[in-house]
Amino acid sequence: MVSWLRESWVKALVAVGLLGVFFGNQGFRSLVRNWIELRGLSREIAALEEENSRTAAQLKELRESDSALEREARRVGFIKPGETEYRFEPPKK
């Protein structure tokens, strides 16, 4: 190790200097932190775009199909006029 250092002390000094410049200042750390945040936000944007496309497809189906609209209305608890709603107690254990 010592012999290597004697032979290439200039390279070692330049390497230590570059490490000091890159990791010793706030700018580089800020750049890395911003890059990590950008990747996270890009993943979030992709997930939101996928959710948006699913919601748009569901909305299109509800606008075009009466049966889909009725199915969704019944899912949230609507009943047709004249129908009787029956409610049962859940079974006891």
Secondary structure as UniProt FT lines:
FT   HELIX           2..7
FT   HELIX           9..24
FT   HELIX           26..64
FT   HELIX           66..75
FT   TURN            76..77
FT   TURN            81..82
//
